[in-house]
Amino acid sequence: MFNRSVEGTVIPSDGRHARRRPPWPLALGVGILAVVLVAGIMVYSNMRSGPRDSYTGGEVAQVQPSEPPPSLSPPPSLEEWPRWGVTHTQYSADNAPPEITEQAKGLLGRVPMLQNQHIMGWGVNNPEPSPGQYNLRDLNRRMKFMSSSRAIPIITLCCAPDWMKGGQAGRTDWTKNPTVAPNREHFDDFAKLAAKIAKQYPTVKYYMVWNEFKGFWDPSTNRWDAEGYTEMYNKVYDALKKVNEDIQVGGPYVPVESTARRTASELSGPYGTIDQRALDAIEYWIEHKKGADFIVVDGASMTNEKDNVPDDFAAQAKLSALTAWLRKKSNDMPVWWAEWYNEPTNSGWSEAKRTAVQAASLMEFAKSGVTTALYWNPQQKDGQECKGCLWSPHDGRELPMAGLLSGFTKWFPAGVQLEHVTSSDKQVLVIGQERQLVMVNTADKDVTATVDGKQVTLKPYEIRWAGRGGA
């Protein structure tokens, strides 16, 4: 069971911290990129592309001898849903040297957290290169690592084999993998693949359907094709529930943009104005889905103009504002953030500031009642810069985001009761529960403040954990 009384606190360590995920194909997936205005249309460059039948070629898909499903240990039994977790990307511990693999197991497993993996791309190959011909070797390896590191496993059902998207059976065109959705005539085939995955990994009980509405932008109407996505989602939902009605399924995983300008939208604040088209797509899905166990979004605190407004810390209020809107519109469904980003491109931030802003994001998630928040882990190969990684790709040593996530997983799981904790200086943010609090200095100078009745002096952008007593 989840031990809430483990001695000591998890404190962020020295090292690199988070920024937006790297571009495709390094992580086989693109983060939220700068939005380009073309004829008045805001587009994601990694999602909105040409006609679906316009691509051919690609590499010959790997064909591996079939192997039985892996034997995976049951997830750890926890008293409370951990709330926090990570998404594995192109490079992770399962394809690292053995000594790094073992160190990563320790970092991820010391406080069991959520771990998420996609079924195609982001570290794994095409799962069904030709109809009925499966290649799950990479996914098996990744799932075995997750099991060995005490994960609560999650699978994201994205992306789809080329033959479902107008491509050639037996070939994989990775350049278009993140931009194209299955053709409507293959929605049933994608649902069958989802069911195959669910049968392959019976210990996995949580599934997100698709990723960032990839391929579901309709340039002719200048909006998301929520109808097409929801049709596919409903087929996948039915297929998964037929495998096991206890499987938890969620969508729509819409990327939610915002702008610093005042535009027509039902949701705006000091952080900017939320793109109404994303909100419309979410509401359509809510109204027309066959069923769902949670609702999923992702987004960035930055606006389309690439900056955080009104400032880097106050901009994080967008996360809690959108969460409140989702809970209201969905009749209080559990809210999942599949990804979030908070650092502008070429920010020039110090490592301390990166860590501090991430801590502020996590505080907003906890205060607004987010059920799940998954950190996009941008691991790299040895020799490459690895800002935001959980461990060093060179020697496996712990990096700051690992400590921050472990700390929030230990002290602020989904079921924890937050308590009102005060700070005498608005530059010091704080959140607390009965036994622990965490504070962060948002200033680039030392700040002395009274926090929870005690005077503290925090260095620039310092994060500090402190016990509060209690049972």
C-alpha positions in Angstrom: 0.0 0.0 0.0 1.1 3.6 -0.5 3.1 4.6 2.5 2.4 8.2 3.3 4.7 8.2 6.3 8.0 7.4 4.6 10.8 9.2 6.4 12.3 12.3 4.8 11.2 14.5 2.0 12.0 14.3 -1.7 13.9 17.4 -2.6 14.8 18.6 -6.1 18.4 17.9 -6.8 20.9 19.9 -8.8 21.0 19.5 -12.6 18.9 20.1 -15.7 15.2 20.8 -15.6 12.2 21.1 -17.9 11.5 22.7 -21.2 9.2 21.9 -24.1 9.7 18.6 -25.8 12.2 18.3 -28.7 11.1 18.3 -32.3 10.3 15.2 -34.4 11.9 12.8 -35.1 14.2 13.1 -32.1 11.3 12.3 -29.8 9.0 11.0 -32.5 6.5 13.6 -31.6 6.4 17.4 -31.5 5.5 19.6 -28.6 3.3 22.6 -28.9 5.1 24.7 -31.5 4.9 28.3 -32.3 1.7 29.0 -34.1 1.9 30.3 -37.7 -0.7 32.7 -39.0 -1.6 31.7 -42.6 -4.7 33.4 -44.0 -5.8 34.0 -40.5 -5.6 30.3 -39.6 -3.7 29.3 -36.5 -2.1 25.9 -37.2 0.1 23.4 -35.5 2.9 22.6 -37.9 3.1 19.0 -36.7 -0.6 18.3 -37.1 -2.2 20.1 -40.0 -0.8 18.9 -43.3 -1.8 18.2 -46.8 -4.3 15.6 -48.1 -4.1 12.2 -46.3 -3.5 10.3 -49.6 -0.6 12.5 -50.6 2.2 10.4 -49.1 4.0 7.3 -50.3 7.2 5.5 -49.7 8.9 5.5 -46.3 11.1 2.8 -44.9 10.3 -0.9 -45.0 8.6 -1.7 -41.7 10.4 -4.1 -39.5 9.0 -7.6 -39.4 9.9 -9.5 -36.3 9.2 -13.1 -35.3 6.0 -13.2 -33.3 6.5 -13.5 -29.5 4.1 -14.1 -26.7 2.8 -11.3 -24.6 5.3 -10.3 -21.9 4.8 -11.4 -18.3 4.2 -8.1 -16.4 4.0 -7.8 -12.7 0.7 -6.2 -11.4 1.0 -2.5 -10.7 1.6 -1.6 -7.1 -1.4 -1.4 -4.9 -1.8 2.2 -3.7 -4.1 3.9 -1.2 -4.5 6.9 -3.5 -4.2 7.7 -7.2 -0.6 9.1 -7.6 -1.8 12.0 -9.8 1.7 12.7 -11.2 3.7 10.7 -13.8 5.8 10.7 -17.0 5.4 10.0 -20.7 8.3 8.0 -22.2 9.6 9.4 -25.5 12.1 8.3 -28.1 14.9 7.7 -25.7 14.3 6.2 -22.3 15.8 3.8 -19.8 14.8 0.6 -21.7 17.2 1.4 -24.5 20.0 2.8 -22.3 23.1 1.1 -21.0 22.2 -1.4 -18.2 23.7 0.7 -15.4 21.5 3.7 -16.4 18.5 1.5 -16.8 18.9 0.3 -13.1 19.3 3.9 -11.8 16.2 5.0 -13.7 14.2 2.2 -12.2 15.2 3.5 -8.8 14.3 7.1 -9.6 10.9 6.2 -11.0 10.0 3.4 -8.6 11.0 5.0 -5.2 7.6 6.6 -5.1 5.4 4.7 -7.6 4.0 7.0 -10.2 2.1 6.9 -13.5 4.1 6.0 -16.6 2.6 6.4 -20.2 3.7 5.1 -23.5 2.4 5.5 -27.1 1.8 2.5 -29.3 3.6 3.9 -32.4 6.5 6.3 -32.4 8.0 7.8 -29.3 10.4 4.9 -28.9 8.4 2.0 -30.4 8.0 0.8 -34.0 5.0 0.3 -36.2 2.7 -2.1 -34.2 0.9 -3.5 -37.3 2.9 -2.9 -40.5 0.4 -4.8 -42.6 -3.1 -5.9 -41.8 -3.1 -8.6 -39.1 0.7 -8.6 -39.0 1.9 -7.4 -35.6 5.2 -6.1 -34.4 5.0 -5.4 -30.6 8.6 -6.1 -29.7 9.5 -2.5 -28.9 6.3 -1.9 -27.1 6.8 -5.1 -25.1 10.3 -3.9 -24.0 9.0 -0.5 -22.9 6.1 -2.0 -21.0 8.4 -4.5 -19.3 10.6 -1.6 -18.1 7.6 0.3 -16.8 6.5 -2.8 -14.9 10.0 -3.2 -13.4 10.0 0.4 -12.2 6.7 0.0 -10.3 4.6 2.0 -12.7 0.9 2.5 -12.8 0.9 1.9 -16.6 -1.0 4.0 -19.1 -1.1 3.6 -22.9 -1.8 6.3 -25.4 -3.4 4.9 -28.6 -1.5 6.9 -31.2 -0.3 6.7 -33.9 -1.7 4.5 -36.6 0.0 2.2 -39.2 0.5 3.7 -42.6 -2.0 1.4 -44.4 -4.8 2.9 -42.2 -3.9 6.4 -43.4 -3.6 6.0 -47.2 0.0 4.7 -47.1 1.5 1.5 -48.2 1.2 -1.7 -46.2 4.5 -3.0 -45.0 6.1 0.5 -45.0 6.4 3.3 -42.4 6.8 6.9 -43.4 7.9 8.4 -40.1 7.9 12.0 -41.5 4.1 11.9 -41.7 3.4 9.6 -38.8 2.5 12.6 -36.4 0.4 14.5 -39.0 -2.1 12.0 -40.3 -5.1 10.4 -38.8 -6.6 7.1 -39.9 -9.0 7.3 -42.9 -12.6 7.0 -41.8 -12.9 3.6 -43.6 -10.1 2.3 -41.2 -11.5 3.6 -37.9 -12.7 0.0 -37.3 -9.3 -1.3 -38.0 -7.7 1.1 -35.5 -10.3 0.0 -32.9 -9.3 -3.6 -33.6 -5.6 -2.6 -33.0 -6.6 -1.0 -29.7 -8.3 -4.2 -28.6 -5.2 -6.2 -29.6 -3.1 -3.9 -27.5 -5.5 -4.2 -24.5 -5.3 -8.0 -24.8 -1.6 -8.0 -25.0 -1.2 -6.0 -21.8 -4.0 -7.0 -19.4 -2.3 -5.2 -16.5 -2.9 -1.8 -18.2 -6.2 -0.4 -17.3 -5.9 3.3 -18.5 -6.0 4.4 -22.2 -5.9 7.8 -23.8 -7.3 7.8 -27.4 -5.1 9.5 -29.9 -2.7 12.5 -29.3 -3.4 16.2 -29.9 -6.1 15.7 -32.5 -3.3 14.9 -35.0 -4.7 14.9 -38.5 -8.1 16.1 -37.4 -7.7 19.8 -38.4 -10.0 20.8 -41.2 -8.5 23.8 -43.1 -11.7 24.1 -45.2 -13.7 25.1 -42.1 -10.8 26.6 -40.1 -11.7 24.4 -37.1 -11.0 21.0 -35.6 -12.8 18.0 -37.0 -14.3 17.0 -33.7 -17.0 14.9 -35.5 -14.4 12.7 -37.2 -12.3 12.3 -34.0 -15.4 11.4 -31.9 -16.5 8.8 -34.4 -13.1 7.1 -34.1 -13.1 7.5 -30.4 -16.4 5.9 -29.9 -15.3 2.8 -31.9 -12.1 2.5 -29.8 -14.1 3.0 -26.6 -16.5 0.1 -27.5 -13.6 -2.1 -28.5 -11.7 -1.6 -25.3 -14.7 -2.1 -23.1 -15.4 -5.4 -24.9 -12.0 -6.6 -23.9 -12.5 -5.6 -20.3 -15.2 -3.3 -19.0 -12.9 -2.2 -16.2 -10.6 -0.5 -18.6 -10.7 3.3 -18.2 -10.8 5.3 -21.4 -10.5 9.0 -22.0 -10.2 11.7 -24.7 -10.3 14.0 -26.6 -6.6 15.0 -25.9 -7.1 18.4 -27.6 -4.2 20.8 -27.7 -5.5 24.1 -26.2 -3.9 27.3 -27.5 -4.3 30.8 -26.2 -3.5 34.3 -27.5 -2.5 37.5 -25.7 -5.1 39.4 -27.9 -8.7 39.8 -26.9 -10.7 37.5 -29.2 -14.2 35.9 -29.0 -13.9 33.2 -26.4 -15.8 32.1 -23.3 -12.6 31.7 -21.4 -10.0 34.4 -20.8 -8.0 36.0 -18.1 -4.7 37.7 -17.3 -3.0 34.7 -18.9 -4.7 35.5 -22.3 -7.7 34.3 -24.3 -8.3 30.6 -24.9 -8.9 29.5 -28.6 -12.7 29.0 -28.8 -12.2 26.4 -31.5 -10.5 24.0 -29.0 -13.3 24.6 -26.5 -15.9 23.9 -29.2 -14.2 20.6 -30.1 -14.1 19.6 -26.4 -17.8 20.4 -25.9 -18.7 18.4 -29.1 -16.8 15.4 -27.7 -18.5 15.7 -24.3 -21.9 15.7 -25.9 -21.4 13.0 -28.5 -19.0 10.5 -26.9 -20.5 7.0 -26.1 -18.8 7.1 -22.7 -15.6 8.2 -21.0 -13.9 7.7 -17.6 -11.8 10.9 -17.8 -11.3 14.0 -20.0 -7.9 14.8 -21.5 -6.2 18.0 -22.8 -2.8 19.4 -23.2 -1.4 22.8 -23.6 1.2 25.5 -22.7 1.1 28.5 -20.5 2.6 30.5 -23.3 0.4 32.3 -25.8 0.6 32.0 -29.6 2.8 35.1 -29.4 5.3 32.8 -27.7 5.4 34.5 -24.4 4.0 34.0 -20.9 1.6 36.7 -19.9 1.4 38.6 -17.7 4.6 37.0 -16.5 6.2 33.6 -16.3 4.7 32.6 -13.0 1.3 34.3 -13.2 0.8 32.7 -16.6 0.5 29.3 -15.0 -3.0 30.3 -13.9 -4.1 29.3 -17.3 -3.7 25.7 -16.3 -6.1 26.0 -13.3 -8.6 28.1 -15.3 -8.9 25.6 -18.0 -9.1 22.8 -15.5 -12.0 24.5 -13.8 -13.8 25.0 -17.2 -13.3 21.3 -18.0 -14.7 20.2 -14.7 -17.7 22.4 -15.1 -18.5 21.4 -18.7 -18.0 17.7 -18.2 -20.1 17.5 -15.0 -16.9 17.1 -12.9 -15.2 14.3 -14.8 -11.6 13.5 -13.7 -9.3 15.9 -15.6 -6.1 14.6 -17.1 -3.3 16.8 -18.5 -1.4 14.6 -21.0 1.3 17.3 -21.5 2.1 20.8 -20.4 4.8 23.3 -21.3 5.8 26.6 -19.7 9.1 27.7 -21.1 9.2 30.0 -24.1 11.7 29.2 -26.9 15.1 30.7 -26.3 14.0 31.8 -22.9 17.5 32.2 -21.4 16.2 30.9 -18.1 18.6 29.6 -15.5 18.2 26.0 -14.3 16.8 27.4 -11.0 14.1 29.3 -12.8 13.1 26.4 -14.9 12.6 24.3 -11.8 10.7 27.1 -10.0 8.3 27.6 -12.9 7.6 23.9 -13.1 6.9 23.9 -9.4 4.4 26.7 -9.9 2.7 24.6 -12.7 2.4 21.6 -10.4 0.9 23.8 -7.7 -1.8 25.0 -10.1 -2.7 21.5 -11.0 -3.0 20.4 -7.4 -5.0 23.4 -6.3 -7.4 23.1 -9.2 -8.1 19.4 -8.6 -6.4 17.8 -11.6 -6.6 14.1 -11.4 -3.6 13.3 -13.6 -0.7 15.3 -14.9 1.9 13.6 -17.2 5.3 15.1 -17.7 6.7 14.8 -21.2 10.2 13.4 -20.5 12.6 14.7 -23.2 15.4 12.1 -22.6 18.2 12.3 -25.1 21.1 10.1 -26.2 24.4 10.5 -24.3 26.3 13.5 -25.5 23.3 15.6 -26.2 22.0 18.5 -24.0 19.2 17.1 -21.8 17.3 20.0 -20.2 14.3 18.7 -18.5 15.4 15.1 -18.4 14.7 13.0 -15.3 18.2 11.4 -15.4 21.5 12.2 -17.1 21.9 10.2 -20.3 25.6 10.1 -19.6 25.7 8.5 -16.1 22.2 8.1 -14.9 22.4 10.6 -12.1 19.2 12.2 -10.9 18.2 15.5 -12.5 15.8 18.1 -10.9 12.5 17.1 -12.5 12.8 13.6 -11.0 13.0 15.0 -7.5 10.2 17.4 -8.1 7.8 14.8 -9.5 8.7 12.3 -6.7 8.0 15.0 -4.1 4.6 15.9 -5.5 3.7 12.2 -6.0 4.6 11.5 -2.4 3.0 14.5 -0.7 0.3 15.6 -3.1 -1.5 12.6 -4.7 -5.0 13.0 -6.0 -6.7 12.2 -2.7 -4.8 14.5 -0.4 -6.6 17.3 1.4 -5.0 20.6 0.8 -4.8 23.0 3.7 -4.7 26.8 3.7 -1.1 27.9 4.1 -0.1 31.5 4.1 2.9 33.5 2.8 3.6 37.1 3.9 5.2 37.9 0.5 3.4 37.3 -2.8 6.7 36.4 -4.4 6.8 33.2 -2.4 4.2 30.7 -3.6 3.2 27.9 -1.2 1.0 24.8 -1.1 0.5 22.5 1.8 -1.2 19.5 3.3 -1.4 18.3 6.9 2.1 17.0 7.1 4.1 18.8 4.4 4.4 22.0 2.4 6.4 23.2 -0.5 7.3 26.8 -1.3 9.0 28.5 -4.2 10.6 31.9 -4.5 9.5 33.4 -7.8 11.9 36.3 -7.6 15.5 36.6 -9.0 16.7 37.8 -5.6 16.7 36.6 -2.0 13.3 36.9 -0.3 12.5 36.7 3.4 8.9 35.9 4.2 6.8 34.3 6.9 5.4 31.1 5.6 3.0 29.0 7.7 4.0 31.1 10.7 7.7 30.6 10.3 10.3 33.0 8.9 12.3 31.7 5.9 14.8 33.2 3.6 14.8 31.7 0.1 17.5 32.1 -2.5 16.5 33.3 -6.0 14.0 30.7 -7.5 14.6 28.3 -4.6 12.2 25.5 -3.9 12.0 24.3 -0.3 10.1 21.4 1.3 9.2 21.6 5.0 7.4 19.3 7.4 4.3 20.5 9.2 3.9 17.8 11.8 0.6 16.0 11.9 -0.2 12.3 12.3 
